């Protein structure tokens, strides 16, 4: 909403308009921080919730400006948790996103998603729609990510994410069988390791060949990450979510990996800031 903006105005519920200053933005989480000077007006912050305690089925209330209709409130439920979506302004994904069936339309972006106590649990960001209107599936950036991102933007003008430096995918039954991994293995197969990245410096190995099985192209070889710092990793979403929620650049993480043939190894990797491009 603020990308390439020259002037940003904040309109309050009493109709007062105040020009805002953009403190900073974070395209990777689709969040920005604005500063306004309310002068003698008393502002009451909305209490923040905790997305770690959310449950599917809880009430969700979305406030926004859909199709220019100011201060609109819609209701629904938290219909799913832990989604991963691609930020519209970044090559990286946003993990742990809240899915809701509360009607969200163009103009709701940036508005809060509230629980029944009126606490902010997310910031509305995207919809899935064939026609551009609400189709019952909306997404909100979880407040717990905003709690990490916003203070860093206020202090430093930006937020730095940790970077591992791989392209990977969740393992499948076919991959497990052809790489002779133990039955029931679940994890992240490392497909590509970026050059001079934390992953390459830490010894992670990417896929080295491709085969076609029943018309399906499969990448074989490469380490399979099954744990990080003692936490089990089953999917690529698990890995991304852990890195975003629990690590910062400069942290050393311990990766549990399986190599082709089922050989187990433990690697220490020093994370770096995400590259700008």
C-alpha positions as a Markdown table, in Angstrom:
| # | Residue | x | y | z |
|---|---|---|---|---|
| 1 | Unk | 0.0 | 0.0 | 0.0 |
| 2 | Unk | 2.9 | 2.4 | 0.6 |
| 3 | Unk | 5.2 | 1.2 | -2.1 |
| 4 | Unk | 6.3 | 4.2 | -4.3 |
| 5 | Unk | 4.0 | 6.5 | -2.3 |
| 6 | Unk | 4.9 | 10.2 | -2.1 |
| 7 | Unk | 2.4 | 11.1 | 0.5 |
| 8 | Unk | 0.7 | 8.9 | 3.1 |
| 9 | Unk | -2.4 | 10.1 | 5.0 |
| 10 | Unk | -3.8 | 8.4 | 8.0 |
| 11 | Unk | -7.6 | 8.8 | 8.5 |
| 12 | Unk | -9.0 | 8.2 | 12.0 |
| 13 | Unk | -12.5 | 7.1 | 12.9 |
| 14 | Unk | -13.5 | 10.7 | 13.8 |
| 15 | Unk | -12.6 | 11.8 | 10.2 |
| 16 | Unk | -9.4 | 13.6 | 11.2 |
| 17 | Unk | -6.6 | 13.2 | 8.6 |
| 18 | Unk | -2.9 | 13.3 | 9.6 |
| 19 | Unk | 0.0 | 13.0 | 7.2 |
| 20 | Unk | 2.3 | 10.1 | 8.1 |
| 21 | Unk | 6.0 | 9.6 | 7.7 |
| 22 | Unk | 7.2 | 6.1 | 6.5 |
| 23 | Unk | 9.7 | 5.0 | 9.2 |
| 24 | Unk | 10.6 | 1.8 | 7.2 |
| 25 | Unk | 9.3 | -1.1 | 5.3 |
| 26 | Unk | 9.9 | -4.9 | 5.1 |
| 27 | Unk | 8.8 | -6.3 | 1.8 |
| 28 | Unk | 9.6 | -9.9 | 3.0 |
| 29 | Unk | 6.7 | -9.7 | 5.5 |
| 30 | Unk | 4.6 | -7.1 | 3.5 |
| 31 | Unk | 4.7 | -4.8 | 6.6 |
| 32 | Unk | 5.6 | -1.1 | 7.0 |
| 33 | Unk | 5.7 | 1.2 | 10.0 |
| 34 | Unk | 4.2 | 4.7 | 9.8 |
| 35 | Unk | 4.7 | 7.6 | 12.3 |
| 36 | Unk | 2.0 | 10.2 | 12.9 |
| 37 | Unk | 2.0 | 13.2 | 15.3 |
| 38 | Unk | -1.5 | 13.2 | 16.9 |
| 39 | Unk | -0.7 | 16.5 | 18.7 |
| 40 | Unk | -3.3 | 16.8 | 21.5 |
| 41 | Unk | -5.4 | 13.8 | 20.4 |
| 42 | Unk | -5.3 | 10.8 | 22.6 |
| 43 | Unk | -4.7 | 7.6 | 20.7 |
| 44 | Unk | -5.6 | 4.2 | 22.2 |
| 45 | Unk | -3.5 | 1.3 | 21.0 |
| 46 | Unk | -5.3 | -1.9 | 20.1 |
| 47 | Unk | -4.0 | -4.8 | 22.3 |
| 48 | Unk | -1.9 | -7.4 | 20.6 |
| 49 | Unk | -2.7 | -11.0 | 20.8 |
| 50 | Unk | -0.4 | -14.1 | 20.5 |
| 51 | Unk | -0.7 | -16.2 | 17.4 |
| 52 | Unk | 1.0 | -19.1 | 19.2 |
| 53 | Unk | -2.2 | -19.6 | 21.0 |
| 54 | Unk | -4.6 | -19.5 | 18.0 |
| 55 | Unk | -6.8 | -22.4 | 17.2 |
| 56 | Unk | -8.7 | -23.2 | 14.0 |
| 57 | Unk | -12.3 | -22.3 | 14.5 |
| 58 | Unk | -11.7 | -19.3 | 16.6 |
| 59 | Unk | -13.7 | -16.1 | 15.6 |
| 60 | Unk | -11.8 | -13.7 | 13.4 |
| 61 | Unk | -12.8 | -10.1 | 12.7 |
| 62 | Unk | -11.4 | -8.1 | 9.8 |
| 63 | Unk | -11.4 | -4.3 | 9.7 |
| 64 | Unk | -10.6 | -2.4 | 6.5 |
| 65 | Unk | -11.6 | -0.2 | 3.6 |
| 66 | Unk | -12.9 | -2.7 | 1.0 |
| 67 | Unk | -13.7 | -1.0 | -2.3 |
| 68 | Unk | -13.4 | 2.4 | -0.6 |
| 69 | Unk | -16.1 | 1.6 | 2.1 |
| 70 | Unk | -14.4 | 3.1 | 5.2 |
| 71 | Unk | -14.2 | 1.3 | 8.5 |
| 72 | Unk | -15.9 | -1.9 | 7.4 |
| 73 | Unk | -16.0 | -4.9 | 9.8 |
| 74 | Unk | -16.5 | -8.4 | 8.6 |
| 75 | Unk | -16.5 | -11.6 | 10.6 |
| 76 | Unk | -15.6 | -15.3 | 10.2 |
| 77 | Unk | -13.3 | -17.8 | 11.7 |
| 78 | Unk | -9.6 | -18.8 | 11.6 |
| 79 | Unk | -9.9 | -21.4 | 8.9 |
| 80 | Unk | -6.3 | -22.6 | 8.8 |
| 81 | Unk | -2.9 | -21.9 | 10.4 |
| 82 | Unk | 0.6 | -22.2 | 9.4 |
| 83 | Unk | 0.2 | -21.3 | 5.7 |
| 84 | Unk | 3.2 | -20.1 | 3.7 |
| 85 | Unk | 2.5 | -17.5 | 1.0 |
| 86 | Unk | 4.8 | -15.6 | -1.3 |
| 87 | Unk | 5.1 | -11.9 | -0.5 |
| 88 | Unk | 3.9 | -9.8 | -3.4 |
| 89 | Unk | 7.1 | -7.6 | -3.2 |
| 90 | Unk | 9.8 | -10.2 | -2.4 |
| 91 | Unk | 11.3 | -13.4 | -3.6 |
| 92 | Unk | 10.9 | -14.9 | -0.1 |
| 93 | Unk | 7.9 | -16.4 | 1.5 |
| 94 | Unk | 5.9 | -15.4 | 4.6 |
| 95 | Unk | 5.5 | -18.4 | 7.0 |
| 96 | Unk | 2.9 | -19.1 | 9.6 |
| 97 | Unk | 0.3 | -17.1 | 7.9 |
| 98 | Unk | -3.3 | -17.1 | 9.2 |
| 99 | Unk | -6.1 | -18.1 | 6.8 |
| 100 | Unk | -9.5 | -16.8 | 7.4 |
| 101 | Unk | -13.0 | -17.0 | 5.8 |
| 102 | Unk | -13.8 | -13.5 | 7.1 |
| 103 | Unk | -14.6 | -11.6 | 3.8 |
| 104 | Unk | -11.5 | -9.8 | 2.7 |
| 105 | Unk | -11.5 | -7.6 | -0.4 |
| 106 | Unk | -9.2 | -5.1 | -2.1 |
| 107 | Unk | -8.9 | -2.3 | 0.4 |
| 108 | Unk | -8.6 | -4.6 | 3.4 |
| 109 | Unk | -4.9 | -4.9 | 3.1 |
| 110 | Unk | -3.1 | -3.4 | 6.1 |
| 111 | Unk | -6.2 | -3.6 | 8.3 |
| 112 | Unk | -6.1 | -5.7 | 11.5 |
| 113 | Unk | -7.5 | -9.2 | 12.0 |
| 114 | Unk | -8.9 | -9.4 | 15.5 |
| 115 | Unk | -10.0 | -12.2 | 17.8 |
| 116 | Unk | -13.2 | -12.0 | 19.8 |
| 117 | Unk | -11.5 | -10.1 | 22.6 |
| 118 | Unk | -10.5 | -7.4 | 20.2 |
| 119 | Unk | -6.8 | -8.3 | 20.2 |
| 120 | Unk | -4.8 | -8.0 | 17.0 |
| 121 | Unk | -3.8 | -11.5 | 15.8 |
| 122 | Unk | -2.8 | -10.5 | 12.3 |
| 123 | Unk | -2.5 | -7.9 | 9.5 |
| 124 | Unk | -4.6 | -8.6 | 6.4 |
| 125 | Unk | -2.4 | -9.0 | 3.4 |
| 126 | Unk | -3.8 | -11.1 | 0.5 |
| 127 | Unk | -6.7 | -13.0 | -0.9 |
| 128 | Unk | -7.1 | -15.9 | -3.3 |
| 129 | Unk | -9.7 | -15.0 | -5.9 |
| 130 | Unk | -10.6 | -15.7 | -9.5 |
| 131 | Unk | -12.3 | -12.3 | -10.0 |
| 132 | Unk | -10.4 | -10.1 | -7.6 |
| 133 | Unk | -13.0 | -10.1 | -4.9 |
| 134 | Unk | -13.5 | -12.2 | -1.7 |
| 135 | Unk | -13.8 | -15.9 | -2.4 |
| 136 | Unk | -13.8 | -17.0 | 1.2 |
| 137 | Unk | -10.0 | -17.3 | 1.5 |
| 138 | Unk | -8.0 | -14.5 | 3.0 |
| 139 | Unk | -4.6 | -14.3 | 4.6 |
| 140 | Unk | -3.1 | -12.3 | 7.4 |
| 141 | Unk | 0.5 | -11.9 | 8.5 |
| 142 | Unk | 0.6 | -13.2 | 12.1 |
| 143 | Unk | 1.0 | -10.6 | 14.8 |
| 144 | Unk | 4.0 | -12.5 | 16.2 |
| 145 | Unk | 6.0 | -11.8 | 13.1 |
| 146 | Unk | 5.0 | -8.1 | 13.3 |
| 147 | Unk | 6.2 | -8.1 | 16.9 |
| 148 | Unk | 9.7 | -9.0 | 15.7 |
| 149 | Unk | 9.7 | -6.9 | 12.6 |
| 150 | Unk | 8.2 | -3.6 | 13.8 |
| 151 | Unk | 10.6 | -2.8 | 16.7 |
| 152 | Unk | 13.6 | -3.4 | 14.4 |
| 153 | Unk | 12.1 | -1.1 | 11.7 |
| 154 | Unk | 11.6 | 1.6 | 14.4 |
| 155 | Unk | 15.1 | 1.2 | 15.7 |
| 156 | Unk | 17.1 | 0.5 | 12.5 |
| 157 | Unk | 14.7 | 1.4 | 9.6 |
| 158 | Unk | 14.7 | -2.2 | 8.5 |
| 159 | Unk | 14.5 | -5.8 | 9.7 |
| 160 | Unk | 17.2 | -8.4 | 8.8 |
| 161 | Unk | 16.2 | -12.0 | 8.4 |
| 162 | Unk | 18.6 | -14.9 | 8.7 |
| 163 | Unk | 19.5 | -16.7 | 5.5 |
| 164 | Unk | 20.5 | -20.3 | 5.0 |
| 165 | Unk | 21.0 | -20.2 | 1.2 |
| 166 | Unk | 19.2 | -23.2 | -0.2 |
| 167 | Unk | 16.4 | -24.1 | -2.6 |
| 168 | Unk | 14.7 | -27.2 | -1.3 |
| 169 | Unk | 11.5 | -29.2 | -1.3 |
| 170 | Unk | 9.6 | -31.5 | 1.1 |
| 171 | Unk | 10.6 | -35.1 | 0.6 |
| 172 | Unk | 8.2 | -37.5 | -1.2 |
| 173 | Unk | 7.8 | -41.3 | -1.1 |
| 174 | Unk | 9.6 | -41.6 | -4.5 |
| 175 | Unk | 12.6 | -39.6 | -3.4 |
| 176 | Unk | 12.9 | -41.5 | -0.1 |
| 177 | Unk | 12.9 | -44.9 | -1.9 |
| 178 | Unk | 15.3 | -43.9 | -4.7 |
| 179 | Unk | 17.8 | -42.3 | -2.3 |
| 180 | Unk | 17.6 | -45.3 | 0.0 |
| 181 | Unk | 16.6 | -43.4 | 3.0 |
| 182 | Unk | 14.9 | -45.0 | 6.1 |
| 183 | Unk | 11.2 | -45.7 | 5.7 |
| 184 | Unk | 9.1 | -42.9 | 7.0 |
| 185 | Unk | 11.8 | -40.2 | 6.5 |
| 186 | Unk | 10.3 | -36.8 | 6.4 |
| 187 | Unk | 12.3 | -33.6 | 5.8 |
| 188 | Unk | 13.6 | -31.1 | 3.4 |
| 189 | Unk | 15.6 | -32.3 | 0.4 |
| 190 | Unk | 18.3 | -29.7 | -0.5 |
| 191 | Unk | 18.0 | -29.2 | -4.3 |
| 192 | Unk | 20.4 | -26.2 | -4.8 |
| 193 | Unk | 23.0 | -24.7 | -2.5 |
| 194 | Unk | 23.7 | -21.0 | -3.2 |
| 195 | Unk | 27.4 | -20.2 | -3.9 |
| 196 | Unk | 29.3 | -18.7 | -0.9 |
| 197 | Unk | 26.2 | -19.1 | 1.2 |
| 198 | Unk | 25.9 | -20.2 | 4.9 |
| 199 | Unk | 24.7 | -23.6 | 3.6 |
| 200 | Unk | 27.7 | -24.1 | 1.3 |
| 201 | Unk | 30.2 | -22.9 | 4.0 |
| 202 | Unk | 28.6 | -25.3 | 6.4 |
| 203 | Unk | 28.9 | -28.3 | 4.2 |
| 204 | Unk | 25.3 | -28.8 | 2.9 |
| 205 | Unk | 25.2 | -30.7 | -0.4 |
| 206 | Unk | 22.6 | -30.2 | -3.1 |
| 207 | Unk | 21.0 | -32.5 | -5.7 |
| 208 | Unk | 23.5 | -33.9 | -8.3 |
| 209 | Unk | 21.2 | -35.6 | -10.8 |
| 210 | Unk | 17.8 | -35.8 | -12.3 |
| 211 | Unk | 15.8 | -38.9 | -13.4 |
| 212 | Unk | 12.4 | -39.3 | -15.0 |
| 213 | Unk | 9.9 | -41.7 | -13.4 |
| 214 | Unk | 6.5 | -42.3 | -15.0 |
| 215 | Unk | 6.9 | -39.0 | -16.8 |
| 216 | Unk | 7.8 | -37.1 | -13.6 |
| 217 | Unk | 11.2 | -35.4 | -13.3 |
| 218 | Unk | 12.8 | -36.1 | -9.9 |
| 219 | Unk | 15.9 | -34.5 | -8.5 |
| 220 | Unk | 18.0 | -37.1 | -6.6 |
| 221 | Unk | 21.0 | -36.7 | -4.2 |
| 222 | Unk | 21.4 | -33.8 | -1.9 |
| 223 | Unk | 21.2 | -33.7 | 1.9 |
| 224 | Unk | 17.8 | -34.1 | 3.6 |
| 225 | Unk | 17.4 | -31.8 | 6.6 |
| 226 | Unk | 15.3 | -33.6 | 9.3 |
| 227 | Unk | 16.0 | -31.3 | 12.3 |
| 228 | Unk | 17.3 | -27.9 | 13.3 |
| 229 | Unk | 18.5 | -27.1 | 16.9 |
| 230 | Unk | 16.8 | -30.2 | 18.1 |
| 231 | Unk | 13.4 | -29.4 | 16.5 |
| 232 | Unk | 12.0 | -31.9 | 14.0 |
| 233 | Unk | 11.7 | -30.6 | 10.4 |
| 234 | Unk | 9.1 | -32.4 | 8.2 |
| 235 | Unk | 8.4 | -29.9 | 5.5 |
| 236 | Unk | 10.0 | -26.9 | 3.8 |
| 237 | Unk | 7.4 | -24.7 | 5.5 |
| 238 | Unk | 8.6 | -26.0 | 8.9 |
| 239 | Unk | 12.2 | -25.0 | 8.0 |
| 240 | Unk | 11.2 | -21.5 | 6.8 |
| 241 | Unk | 9.0 | -20.9 | 9.8 |
| 242 | Unk | 11.7 | -21.9 | 12.2 |
| 243 | Unk | 14.3 | -19.7 | 10.7 |
| 244 | Unk | 12.0 | -16.7 | 10.6 |
| 245 | Unk | 10.6 | -17.1 | 14.2 |
| 246 | Unk | 13.7 | -18.3 | 16.0 |
| 247 | Unk | 16.9 | -17.1 | 14.4 |
| 248 | Unk | 18.8 | -13.9 | 13.5 |
| 249 | Unk | 21.8 | -13.3 | 11.3 |
| 250 | Unk | 25.0 | -14.5 | 13.0 |
| 251 | Unk | 23.3 | -17.3 | 14.9 |
| 252 | Unk | 24.8 | -20.8 | 14.6 |
| 253 | Unk | 22.3 | -23.5 | 14.0 |
| 254 | Unk | 22.8 | -27.3 | 14.2 |
| 255 | Unk | 21.3 | -29.2 | 11.3 |
| 256 | Unk | 20.5 | -32.9 | 11.5 |
| 257 | Unk | 20.8 | -34.3 | 7.9 |
| 258 | Unk | 20.5 | -37.6 | 6.2 |
| 259 | Unk | 22.6 | -38.3 | 3.1 |
| 260 | Unk | 21.9 | -40.7 | 0.3 |
| 261 | Unk | 22.0 | -44.3 | 1.6 |
| 262 | Unk | 20.7 | -43.1 | 5.0 |
| 263 | Unk | 24.0 | -41.8 | 6.4 |
| 264 | Unk | 23.3 | -39.4 | 9.2 |
| 265 | Unk | 25.4 | -36.3 | 9.8 |
| 266 | Unk | 25.3 | -33.2 | 12.0 |
| 267 | Unk | 26.3 | -29.8 | 10.6 |
| 268 | Unk | 26.9 | -26.4 | 12.2 |
| 269 | Unk | 25.9 | -23.5 | 10.0 |
| 270 | Unk | 26.4 | -19.8 | 10.8 |
| 271 | Unk | 23.4 | -17.8 | 9.4 |
| 272 | Unk | 23.9 | -14.6 | 7.4 |
| 273 | Unk | 21.5 | -11.8 | 6.5 |
| 274 | Unk | 19.3 | -12.4 | 3.5 |
| 275 | Unk | 20.7 | -11.0 | 0.3 |
| 276 | Unk | 19.0 | -7.9 | -1.1 |
| 277 | Unk | 18.5 | -9.5 | -4.5 |
